[in-house]
Amino acid sequence: MVGLYLFITQTFAQSWGVFAAGAIIAAAPIALIYVLLQDQIVGGLTVAAVRG
């Protein structure tokens, strides 16, 4: 994300399409991991809440 920020604030400030593509490419793996592991994440939060 820092690289994308530096890219958009320097000489290529008009390349919003490239910036948006980079942001989607950077966010896609995080969203995919969340979707695949959603049950484990919710289960872990529930167990931690019950144990105290």
Secondary structure, 3 states (H helix, E strand, C coil): CHHHHHHHHCCCCCCHHHHHHHHHHHHHHHHHHHHHCHHHHHHHHHHHHHHC
